[in-house]
Amino acid sequence: MPPNVEVRRSTRRRRTVSAYRDGDKVVVMVPSRLSKAEEEQWIATILERLEERERRRRPSDAALQSRAHELSRRYLDGRADPVSVRWVDNQRTRWGSCTPDDGTIRLSTRLRGMPSWVVDYVLVHELAHLLIPGHGSDFWQLVGNYPKADRARGYLEGVAAAAHLPMEADAPDEEPALDDGMHHGDGLHGDGFAHEAAG
């Protein structure tokens, strides 16, 4: 059995085998009637499926760049044209950042494994900043073109709250009060996105 795998046998479980991550280990739940050989076969199968599912949820930098161009075309009339879009692991308190001057977008690796519609929201947010640096109503109108913007923002706020990150509202029609764990490079905004000022 691979390291960091915990097998839980259940008398109530009859036919199904399932697995999930719990921190750095994988918990595999199997019916108690399985033989040791069957258990090992199922563990190998379920670990492959879990890895494939996680791989699909962790796109490469090239896939991220391609997705950004598709989202720009679909929701921003193709006006945002990032030069580079990549994952970075040095963003602990923000979900994404961009530099409008050079057209670069960076997404926190903390987003890996989150639903694709949440990653898409962060991309649309950053793409909108390539067009509009601030968080005025014109900016939020662009972001609002993404149909799951409010849902994704709520998801990220929930993740930030669960992680006990500070929260500050920065969405349209909200009173600045909470910081949702998203920090701007200019130090002025708390929506988890950083934007470097032009010039």
TORZA-853339 format. One line per 5 residues: number of its first residue (from 1); their letters; for each residue x, y, z of N, C-alpha, C. Coordinates in steps of 0.02 Angstrom, whole numbers. Each point is the difference from the previous one (the first is absolute). Layout:
<pts>
NUM> A> X:Y:Z:X:Y:Z:X:Y:Z; ... $
</pts>
This chain:
<pts>
1> MPPNV> 43:-59:0:-43:59:0:45:62:0; -17:50:-41:39:62:-3:0:35:67; 53:39:13:2:38:63:-56:53:1; -17:21:59:-52:51:10:-68:-20:-26; -15:-65:4:-67:-25:-18:-28:-34:62 $
6> EVRRS> -59:21:20:-35:-31:56:-61:-36:-27; -5:-63:15:-57:-40:-23:-49:-6:58; -63:15:-15:-53:-7:49:-50:-51:-26; -7:-55:36:-47:-52:-19:-67:14:34; -53:-13:-37:-67:13:27:-46:-59:-12 $
11> TRRRR> -35:-21:52:-49:-54:-9:-62:26:-34; -14:64:5:-58:29:-34:11:9:-75; 62:9:-20:16:10:-70:-2:-68:-34; -41:-6:-53:-10:-65:-32:40:-8:-65; -4:49:-44:30:-7:-66:47:56:-20 $
16> TVSAY> -5:57:31:38:57:-24:66:10:36; 46:28:-37:65:19:27:7:74:-16; 21:39:49:9:71:-12:63:24:36; 23:60:-20:60:28:30:-4:75:1; 35:29:48:5:73:4:65:18:35 $
21> RDGDK> 22:60:-10:60:25:33:-18:28:67; 41:-15:49:-5:28:67:69:25:18; 13:63:-15:67:27:10:47:-31:-50; 55:-31:25:49:-30:-45:-11:-74:-10; -55:-27:25:-13:-71:-10:-64:-9:-41 $
26> VVVMV> -7:-60:-28:-60:-20:-37:-37:-51:42; -64:13:12:-42:-48:37:-40:-38:-52; 6:-66:1:-36:-44:-46:-49:-41:42; -63:3:-20:-52:-36:36:-22:-59:-42; 3:-60:30:-16:-61:-37:-49:-43:41 $
31> PSRLS> -37:-44:-35:-42:-48:36:43:-48:41; -22:-18:58:40:-44:43:8:-70:-28; -45:-21:-45:2:-68:-27:56:-11:-51; 33:54:-24:52:-8:-51:60:-38:28; 29:-43:-43:62:-34:20:57:51:-4 $
36> KAEEE> 57:-18:27:58:45:-1:21:14:-72; -2:-51:-43:19:9:-71:-50:47:-35; -65:-9:13:-50:44:-30:9:71:26; 14:6:64:10:67:29:58:35:-35; 56:-35:-8:58:30:-33:-15:20:-72 $
41> QWIAT> -37:-41:-36:-20:15:-68:-44:63:-2; -49:3:45:-44:58:3:37:63:20; 48:-6:46:38:58:21:39:28:-59; 32:-42:-39:37:23:-59:-47:35:-49; -58:-30:-12:-48:30:-47:-25:67:25 $
46> ILERL> -20:3:63:-29:62:26:53:55:5; 62:-18:15:54:51:2:13:29:-70; -3:-43:-51:7:25:-69:-57:48:-17; -61:-18:18:-57:44:-14:6:67:37; 21:-4:63:8:61:39:53:45:-30 $
51> EERER> 56:-30:-20:54:39:-31:-23:32:-66; -38:-37:-40:-25:27:-63:-48:58:13; -44:-8:49:-47:54:17:38:62:24; 50:-10:42:40:57:24:41:31:-56; 25:-40:-45:39:27:-57:-44:46:-42 $
56> RRRPS> -62:-21:-12:-46:42:-39:-14:65:36; 3:0:66:-15:61:38:63:43:12; 58:-22:-25:62:39:6:29:13:-68; -29:45:-38:26:12:-67:71:28:1; 37:-14:-53:68:26:-7:-3:75:-15 $
61> DAALQ> 58:33:1:3:71:-19:-27:10:-71; 19:-44:-45:-23:7:-70:-76:-7:-4; -28:-48:37:-73:-8:1:-34:60:32; 32:28:51:-27:59:33:-1:60:-48; 54:8:-38:4:55:-49:-54:-10:-54 $
66> SRAHE> -7:-60:-24:-51:-15:-50:-70:15:27; -12:-20:62:-65:12:31:-13:75:8; 51:38:18:-7:73:7:-20:31:-66; 31:-21:-54:-18:27:-66:-72:-18:-18; -21:-61:16:-69:-21:-14:-49:42:41 $
71> LSRRY> 15:10:64:-45:40:44:-2:73:-23; 56:26:-23:1:69:-25:-45:6:-62; 6:-50:-44:-42:0:-60:-74:-4:18; -15:-44:46:-70:-14:17:-33:56:41; 36:29:48:-31:47:46:23:72:-6 $
76> LDGRA> 56:11:-34:27:68:-5:11:20:-73; -35:-32:-45:4:14:-72:72:-5:-26; 41:-41:33:69:-10:-22:46:59:11; -23:50:37:40:61:9:59:-9:46; -4:-45:48:56:-13:46:45:-53:-32 $
81> DPVSV> 63:17:-11:46:-46:-34:63:-8:43; -2:-45:49:58:-8:43:61:-28:-37; 57:27:17:63:-25:-29:20:-65:33; -13:-5:65:17:-60:37:-50:-11:56; -18:-63:11:-43:-20:55:33:-62:31 $
86> RWVDN> 13:4:65:36:-56:31:-20:-8:73; 14:-60:25:-9:-15:71:60:24:38; -11:26:61:56:19:44:-16:-25:70; 52:-17:37:-13:-25:68:22:48:54; 13:63:-19:20:49:50:-57:46:21 $
91> QRTRW> -61:-15:-19:-58:40:18:-39:-37:54; 10:19:61:-33:-33:57:-64:34:21; -6:65:-15:-59:37:23:-41:28:-58; 16:-20:-60:-39:24:-57:-12:-57:-49; -52:5:-38:-18:-52:-48:33:12:-67 $
96> GSCTP> 11:61:-18:30:15:-65:29:70:0; 41:13:-50:28:66:-9:14:10:-74; 6:64:-18:16:15:-69:41:64:-4; 36:7:-53:37:61:-15:-23:24:-68; -45:50:-1:-27:23:-64:54:26:-48 $
101> DDGTI> 54:29:27:53:28:-43:31:-52:-46; 10:-60:26:32:-51:-43:-48:-58:-17; -62:4:22:-50:-50:-19:9:-67:32; 29:-2:60:9:-64:33:-52:-11:54; -21:-63:6:-48:-21:50:30:-59:37 $
106> RLSTR> -7:2:67:25:-54:41:-57:-24:45; -9:-65:5:-51:-29:44:35:-40:55; -26:6:60:27:-37:56:-12:-75:-9; 50:-39:16:-8:-73:-3:-51:-25:50; -20:43:48:-54:-19:46:-65:-13:-36 $
111> LRGMP> -7:27:-61:-61:-11:-40:-2:-69:-32; 57:-32:-4:1:-67:-31:-43:-47:40; -41:-38:-36:-46:-46:33:-68:30:15; -6:67:-5:-65:31:9:-41:-11:-64; -65:7:4:-41:-9:-60:23:46:-57 $
116> SWVVD> -6:-24:-61:24:38:-58:-36:67:-7; -64:3:20:-36:64:-5:27:52:48; 32:-21:54:32:47:47:65:26:-31; 40:-45:-28:62:21:-34:-17:46:-58; -53:-17:-37:-21:43:-56:-18:70:25 $
121> YVLVH> -34:5:57:-17:65:28:63:41:15; 50:-32:31:62:36:15:33:23:-64; -1:-43:-51:29:21:-65:-38:59:-29; -66:-2:1:-40:55:-27:14:64:39; 5:-5:66:16:58:42:66:30:-22 $
126> ELAHL> 51:-41:-8:66:25:-19:0:26:-72; -35:-34:-44:-6:24:-69:-33:69:-2; -51:9:41:-33:66:2:48:54:23; 47:-18:44:49:48:23:51:19:-55; 8:-42:-49:43:20:-56:-33:57:-39 $
131> LIPGH> -66:6:6:-38:53:-34:-14:59:46; -15:-14:62:-18:52:49:37:-15:65; 50:40:18:41:-15:59:-37:3:67; -48:44:9:-33:8:64:-60:-44:9; -38:13:54:-59:-39:16:-64:42:-2 $
136> GSDFW> -4:43:-49:-60:40:-8:-57:-40:-30; -56:34:-9:-59:-35:-26:12:-27:-71; 41:34:-40:14:-25:-67:39:-66:3; 45:-6:49:37:-62:10:-49:-57:18; -42:13:51:-45:-53:23:-52:-18:-53 $
141> QLVGN> -16:46:-44:-46:-15:-55:33:-51:-47; 65:9:-13:36:-48:-42:2:-69:34; 19:-1:64:4:-63:36:-68:-34:2; -53:40:5:-68:-26:2:-22:-34:-64; 38:7:-54:-15:-37:-61:9:-75:10 $
146> YPKAD> 42:-18:49:10:-71:16:-60:-22:42; -40:-48:-24:-63:-17:33:6:-28:71; 56:-28:18:7:-28:67:43:44:45; 6:65:-17:43:45:39:-21:3:73; -63:11:14:-22:7:70:9:-66:38 $
151> RARGY> -17:-54:-33:7:-66:32:73:-15:16; 45:14:-48:72:-13:10:28:45:55; -21:63:0:24:46:51:-22:-25:69; -62:-23:6:-23:-28:63:39:-62:20; 17:-41:-48:40:-60:13:67:20:29 $
156> LEGVA> 33:48:-32:66:23:23:-5:33:69; -53:37:12:-9:30:66:-8:-54:53; -36:-54:-17:-7:-56:46:66:-34:15; 40:-11:-52:66:-30:9:43:45:45; -1:65:-13:39:47:40:-24:0:72 $
161> AAAHL> -65:-2:11:-27:0:68:20:-64:37; -4:-56:-35:19:-64:31:73:-2:19; 41:35:-39:72:3:13:18:56:48; -51:35:25:10:56:46:43:55:-29; -9:11:-66:35:56:-32:-41:63:10 $
166> PMEAD> 32:57:6:-39:62:7:-40:13:-63; -58:32:6:-43:13:-57:-19:73:-3; -1:27:-61:-25:67:-12:-38:0:-65; -60:25:1:-42:0:-59:27:50:-50; -3:-17:-63:22:46:-52:-43:-9:-63 $
171> APDEE> -58:-29:9:-45:-11:-56:-46:60:-5; -32:8:-56:-46:57:-8:-56:-4:51; -23:57:22:-56:6:46:13:-30:68; 63:-9:19:15:-27:66:37:52:41; -13:-1:64:36:43:46:68:-31:13 $
176> PALDD> 56:38:-6:65:-29:17:1:-16:75; 4:-63:17:1:-19:70:39:-64:11; -9:-48:-44:33:-64:9:54:-9:-52; 53:-34:18:53:-17:-47:-5:-74:-13; -15:-20:-62:-12:-71:-14:64:-39:-15 $
181> GMHHG> 56:26:23:63:-36:-8:33:13:-67; -26:48:-36:28:16:-64:32:69:6; 64:6:-14:38:61:13:28:28:-65; -6:64:-9:25:34:-60:71:24:10; 39:-2:-52:68:23:2:5:74:16 $
186> DGLHG> -53:38:-15:3:71:14:-20:16:71; -19:-50:39:-15:9:70:-68:32:12; -38:14:-51:-63:36:8:-60:-45:0; 5:-59:-27:-59:-42:-9:10:-66:37; -56:-30:21:2:-63:36:-41:-53:-32 $
191> DGFAH> 2:-6:-67:-42:-51:-32:41:-61:-21; 62:-4:24:40:-59:-14:36:3:-66; -4:56:-33:32:8:-64:48:58:5; 58:-8:-27:50:54:2:8:29:-69; 6:64:-3:6:35:-64:54:52:7 $
196> EAAG> 50:-5:-42:55:47:4:-17:61:-42; 9:57:30:-18:63:-33:41:12:-62; -32:31:-49:35:17:-62:48:57:13; 54:1:-40:47:55:2:46:-7:56 $
</pts>
